[in-house]
Amino acid sequence: MFDTLSDRLSATFKNLRGKGRLSEADIDATAREIRIALLEADVALPVVRAFIANIKERARGVEVSQALNPAQQVVKIVNEELVSILGGETRRLRFAKTAPTVIMLAGLQGAGKTTLAGKLGLWLKSQGHSPLLVACDLQRPNAVNQLSVVADRAGVAVYAPEPGNGVGDPVQVAKDSVEFAKAKVHDIVIVDTAGRLGIDEELMRQAADIRDAVSPDEILFVVDAMIGQDAVNTAEAFRDGVGFDGVVLSKLDGDARGGAALSIAHVTGKQIMFASNGEKLEDFDAFHPDRMASRILDMGDLLTLIEQAEKTFSQEEAAKMASKLASSKGKDFTLDDFLAQMEQVRKMGSISKLLGMLPGMGQIKDQINNIDERDVDRTAAIIKSMTPKERAEPTIINGSRRARIAKGSGVEVSAVKNLVERFFEARKMMSKMAQGGGMPGMPGMPGMGGGPGRQKKQVKQAKGKRKSGNPMKRKAEEQAAAARREQAAQGGALGLPAQDDKNFELPDEFKKFMG
């Protein structure tokens, strides 16, 4: 949704790189580009004005003028202001002191309230709650039936005593649902209310009556993130007519400009609490302003990626795989393990979405969008067409075996050959990393692994070349080397010879540069 805005901002910051200091003209030009980017993204004009004024004021201040890298400081300021506009800190749900907690969903027809009720129910269920969905949308055709289907898919209970389609009193249903929840020991009640195509008196009156009947702990305003500027007007009308405590953005995976998301929290003063970013019931999570700002600025969203991985991967399984890779050059890691890992990654969601959470991926956005998710299924089909022995020992796969596997999985023989070769390369690389060897072909760096092992090997080879054939001379060389090592160990982290501070002098090469 924020691709266009992200591209424009990245291009703007690129122009600042390499500048030792920023002039007034640089700041004005950057502010102008950011203003155009926000207006093109359909952000509300009052929000853009406030945003640009804050950036200009801070960019002309001490924090930029005295910074070592002014361009990075401007990016930091823009990031902080984006976080502020998106609501600042993450806001959590307020739960009632005595169950059940009542959550009321309000919004226009077509915003996605009914589907979102199921997503919210599934999300709360995964956190150990027992939610109850209540069908109070008795006007829209088949709304009650839709909520029942969504609740069934989410594995949560539903309260739908009225058939809907214009029959029944939604206020009475809402009132009765709280007593029903107490009797059936549900700690959360999610009330799905009716919407209209536009704001009208009947809609507001019915929503206000339901609010008064159940006294909800949270009223969530559900807004379609794709409707642009009208989202702000609708939010203001609901805020004044019914009142709400938080905003839920639906359809955040669409290709609209997304300015509504940046505007709504600032204009209404109510924070975005949840975001729905896909069609599946699992495509729903709490909204984190700092993470969304990082995504917009192409800094990635590693925290969300880690959280998704923790939900999918068990620590036991991860430790087991790591031990397999670390032992005997990774030969214990088989194609069965590779398939299991691949299926776990698929459970985390779309490959392109996962890659999009990594920093800097905006530069290869087109390649990520063109990833064929079916490639994973083809790879799984190839591995499943192998015998257990072939999966355990891929080295035995010869020409005739490749032909049989290709026929069984419906692919070309070359695809089987490529898969096996890629598996060996990946296993070798992962094994090296698991053993602390770092990335192949990369020099050892502190904190990256790979340094110590490679360094020892080089020292050993060099020492071998210097050995003398004379036993007496070789012993003298070894003693001298040991003395040098001991002296270096006493000299500090840089390995400089230990010296008395008073008598310390810089080497001649440094004296030249120091004048």
N, C-alpha and C positions, 0 to 999 in steps of 0.2 A: 504493500500500500504506500509506503514512504519512499519508494525507489527514486522517483523524480526529485523529491526534496533532497534525498541523500546524495544523488549524483551532482546536483547544483552546489550543495555545500562543500562536497569533496573538491570540486573544480575551483571553488572560491579559495579554499585553504591552500590548494596547490600553488596559487599565485603568490602566497605569502612566504613560501619556503625559501630559505637561503638569504633572507633579509636580516641584517644585524640589528636594525632598529626600524620601527614603524613610524612613518611621518603622518601628519594629519590627513594628507591625500590618500595614503594607504588605508587608514582607518575608515575614511568616508567611502572609498571605493568598495571595501569589504562589506560595510554596513549596507550599501546600496545593493550589492549582489545578494546578500542574505535577505533583504527586504523583498526583492523580486522573487527569490526562491520560495519564500513563505507565502506570498500572494498567489503565485502560480499553484502552490499546494492547497489553495482554497482556505487558508487560515483567515480568521476574522480580522478586519482592519484594526479595531482597537487593540487586539492582542499583538499584531505586528508592530504597531506604534510603540507600545510599552516595551516589547522585546528589544527593538532596535535602540530605543532610548537608553535602556539599561546597558546594552552591549557597548554603545558609544561612550557612555560615562565611565564604565570600568576599563575600556581599552585605552582611554586617555589618562588613566590613573597610574599610580606608582607601580602597581603589580606587573604592568606590561613594560613601562619605560625602563625599569631596572632589571628586567628578566634577561637571562642568558639567551633564551630563544623566544622572542616575542610572538612568533607565529604559533608555537605550541601553547603559549599563554592565552592567545585569542581563542584557540580551539577549546581550551579548558573553560574559558568564560562562557562561550556559546553552549557548551555541554551543561554547565551549571544552570544557565538561564533556561535551557530546554527542560531540564529536570524540574525547575521551579514552575514553569508554565504547565507542565503535565501533572502538577499536583504536589511536588516535593517528595515527601516520604510515602511509602506504601501504607495504605489504610486497610486494616483488618476488619472482619465482621464483628459486630457487637452481639454477644450472646446474652439472653435473658438470665437473670439470677435464678429464676425458677422456670423449668421447662414447661411448655415448649417455647422455643424462640420462633417468632413469626416474621417471615421475610415476604414482603409484597412486591411483585413485579409490575411496573407500569410502563406504558409507552404506546406508540402508534401501532396500528395494524401493519403487519409485514416487517416489523423490526426484528422479529425472531424470538419473542418472549416464550412461546411454548417450548421450542427446542432448547432454549436457554434454561428453562426450568429443569429439564432432564439433565443438562450438562452440569448445572449447579448441584442437583441432587446427587449425581454420580461423584462429583468432586468432594462433596461433604461426606458421602458414604465412605470414600477412600480415606478420610481422616477420622473414621471411627464413629460418625454420627448416624442417626437413624431418621432420615428425612421423609416427609410425607408431601406429595404433590397434590394440590387442590385445584380442581377444575372450576374456575369462576368465570371463564369466558363462555357464556351461554348464548352469545349472539352469532358468532362466526360459524358457518356450516362445518360440521365435523371437528370442531376445535376440541371437544371433550374426548372424542375417539383418538385424535392425534396425541393428546397428552397421555392417554392410557397406553398407547403404543410406545411413546418415548420413555415412559416410566418403566415399562416392561423391559425395554432394551437396556435401560440403566440399572435395572435390578432393584428399583425402589418402589415403595408403596404409593398408591394413588387413591384419592377420595373424590369420587364423581357420582354423587347420588342423583343428579339431574341429567337427562339426555342431551340437553343443549339444543342447538338449532332454533333458538328463540324461546325455548321452554325453560321455566325455572327462575328462581330469585337468587342472583349471585351473592347478594348481601347475606341472606340466610345461610347459604352454602358455606360462605367464609366463616360465619359465626359458629356453625355446627362443627366445622372441621377442627377447631381448636379443642372442643370437648372430645371429639373422636380421637385426636392425637394423644390426649391425656389418657384415654381409656386403653389405647393400643401401645402406649409407651413409645411414642415418637418424640424425639427431642427437638426437631425442627419442622416447621410447617412452611412450605413455599406456595404462596397464593398466586396463581396465574390469572390475571385480570383481562378483560376485553379491551381491545383497542379500536380506533377509528382511522379512517384514511386521513383525517385532519383533526385539528383541535375543535371540539364543539362542547356546548354546555352539558349535554347528556353524558358524554364521556367523563367530564370532570366531576359531575355530580355523583355518578356511579362509583368512580374511583375514591372520591372523598367519603362516600357512605361506607364502602368496604374498609377504608382506613379507620373510620370511627368505630366500626363494629368489632374489629379484631385488635386495634391498637398495636400495629406492627412495630417490632424492634428495629427493623431496617426497611426502608422503602427504596428499592433500586429502580432507577430509570433506565430502561433498555433503549439504546439508540443505535440505529443502523449507521455504521461508520462511513457508508458510501453516499449518504444523502447531502453532504456538503453543508453549505451555510444554513440551510433550513433546520439542521440539527440543533443549532444554537437557539433559534427562535422557538422551536418546539420545547427544548429544555427549559427555557425561561418561562414559557406558558405553564408547563407542569410544575415548575418550582413555585410559581405564584398561586396556581390553582389548587394543587394537591400537596405539594411539598415532597421532596425526596432527600435521602441521606447520602446516596452515592450513585455513580453512573456505571453502567455495564456497556461496553462496546461490542457489538456483534458484527460479523462479516469483516473482520480485520484482515482477512486473507484476500480481499478483493483487490481490484486494480484501480480503484478510485484514488483521488489525490490525498485523502485522509486528513485534510485540514480541520475537520470537525473535531477529531481527537485532540488536536493541539489547542483548539479554541474552547472546548466545552468546560474544562475544569477551571480555566481562567475567568470565563465570563460568568458562570453560575456560582463559583466559589465552592462547588462540591467536587470531591475527588473521583477519578476513575478507579473503580475497585476491582473489576474483572474484565477480561477480554476474551472473546471467542474468535479463534483464528483458523477455523476449518469446519468441515461438514460432520466429522465424526464427533461422537459424544465426548471423546477424550481430548479434543482440541479446545481446551478451555483452561484458563489458569488465572491466578491473581495478577493484577496489573502492577508492574514495578516501574515507576517513572524513570529511575536512573538507568534501568536496563533498556527501556525503550529509547531513551536519548542516546545511549551507546550504539544501538542498532542504526538509528538515523544517521549518526556520524561515522558509520562503518567501523566502529570499534569492537563490534561483536557483542555477544551475550553469553559469555562462558558460564556464568552462574546458572542460568536456565538450562544450559546444555548439561552441566554437572548434575543438577537436580533430576533431569530426565534420565540420565545414566544411572543415578542411584536408585530410581524407582524401578528400572528395568533389570540392572545387573545386581546379583547378590555378591556380597563380599567373599563368601565361601568359594563361589564359582570363579571369581576373578583371581583369587589366590591360587586356586587349582591350576588355572590356565597359565599364570605367571610362573609357577614352579615347573610346569611342563616345558615352557619356553626357555627357562634358565638351565635346565638339565640337558646334558649330552648334546650341546649345540642345537637344541630345539627339536631333536628328532622324535621326541615323545609327542610333539604337537602334530596331530593327524588332520586329515581332511574332514573327519567327523567333528573335531574341535572347531575347525575353521567354519564349518556349516553352522554349528551351534552359535558361534560368535556373531556370524552374519545375520542369523535369524533374531538374535537379541537386539542387534542394531536396528533391524527393521521394525521391531516393536516400539522403538523410541519415536518412530514417525518417518516422514518423508526424508530421503537422503539429502535432497536439495535444501530442505528447511534446516536440517542439522548443519550442513556446510555453511548456510547463511548466517549461523550464529557465531562463526569464527571471525576474528578480527581481519580486516583487509579483504574479505571475500567479495566486497562490492566491485572490485576491479575485474573480477572474472565472473560477474553476475550472469552474463549471457551463457557462458559454458555451464554454470550451475543450473540455470533454468532449462537447459537442453539435456540434462541428465535423464536417461531412460530408466525409470524405476524397475522396468521389467528385466533389466540386465541381472539384477539380484536373483530373480526367479529362474532365469536361464542357468545361472551359475549353480543354484540349488538343484535344478533338474539334472545337470551334468554329474554332480557329486552323488546324487541319489541313484543314478544309473550305474554306479560302480559297485563292485562286490565289497564286502567288509574288509577283505584282505587288501584290495586295491586302495581303499581309503586309508588303511593303516600304513601301507607301504607303497606310496605313489611311484617309487622308482621301478616297480615291476610293470608299469603300464607301457606296453610296447605298441607297435603299429596295429596289430590285429585287435588288441584290447581297446585302443583308441577308436577304431572303426565301430566296434560293438557298442561302446559307450555313446558315441555320437548318434548312432541309429536309435538307441534307447531314449535319448534325451531330445531328439529332433533338431540337432545342430550339426554344423560342419565339423569334420575331423580336426581342422585347424583350431576351432574353438576349444576343443578338449586339450589339445597340445598347449595352447596359450594359457589355459587355466592352470595346468600342472606346473608350467614354467613360472608363472606369476606366483603360485603358491610357494614354490621353493625360494624364490627371491624374497617374498614377504616374510616367510618363516626365518630366513637367515637374518633379515633386518631386525625383526621383532626379537629374535633370540639375542642378538648383539646388544639391543637396548635393554633387555631384561637382565643381562649379565653385567650391566653398567658400562657397556662398550660405546655408548653414544650412537649417533647416526653414522652409517658407513660413508666413508669418503669425506668426513668432516673432521677438522682438527679438534683435539680435546680442549674443552673450555670449562672453566669453573662452573659447577652446578649443572652441567649438561651431560656429564658422564663421558667416558671415552678417553679422558685425559690420562689417568694414571696407568692403565694397561698399556696404551700405545707408547707412552713415555718410557716405561720400563724396558719395553722391547728395543727401542732405539738406543737407550743407554747401554743395554746388554751387548748389542751389536758393536757399538762404538768401542766398548771396553775390550771386546774380543780382538779387535784390530790392533789395539795398542799393546797387547801382551808381548813381552819379550821372551825369547827362547832361553835366555840365561836365567836359571832359577834364582840366583842371588839378586839379579837386577829386577826380576819380576816381583820378588818379595818387597824390595825397596819401593817400587812403583805402587804396589797395593797399599803399603803403609802410608805413603804420601797421599794417596787418594782418600784413605780413611780419615786422615788428619784434616784434609780439605772439607770432607763431608761434615765432620764434627764442628769445624769452624763455621761452616755455612749454617748449620742448625742453630748455632748460638747467635747468629747475626740477624735474626728477625724473619718476618714473613717473606721479604724479598730475597732472602738468601745472601745478603751482603755480608762481608767479613765483619766479625764483631770488633768494634773499635771503641776506644775511650772517647767520650763525647768532647772532651776538651781538645784533644789532638786531632779530631776528625777534620779532614779536608776533602773538598770535592775533587773528582778526577779532572785532569787537564781539559778533557773534551767538554765538560760542563762549564768550566771556568770561562771558556771562550764566549759562550752564550750569555753568561751572567755579567759580562763586562769586567 
